[in-house]
Amino acid sequence: VPMNWGAWLELASLCHSPQQAAELKLPDHWVKAFFTAHMDLELQTNKQALVLYAKLQDTFPKSQYIVSQMALARYNMRDFTEAQLAFESILKHDPYRLDNM
């Protein structure tokens, strides 16, 4: 079962282009969607990352991780106002959160 997120992050560190990421033979599992969105964010394909994270948010509506990743994508796209609103929302829901802040 591909539930070890640390292993996925190690795999991500080996991919340096969208082509490399697309060539990976990955299991059909819900974690794959998180990995793909993470790779889009890492490779600066931020619009694609936002689309994937929005789909994931439908399944995981209370996930502050997803909100933080979407905020990072917006920040990378220089949409600072939306990014700030998202980060403020995260702090409101989880004032002790340090990840991605």
Secondary structure, DSSP 8 states (H G I E B T S, - for coil): ----HHHHHHHHHT--SHHHHHH----SSHHHHHHHHHHHHHTT-HHHHHHHHHHHHHHSTT-HHHHHHHHHHHHHTT-HHHHHHHHHHHHHH-TT--TT-
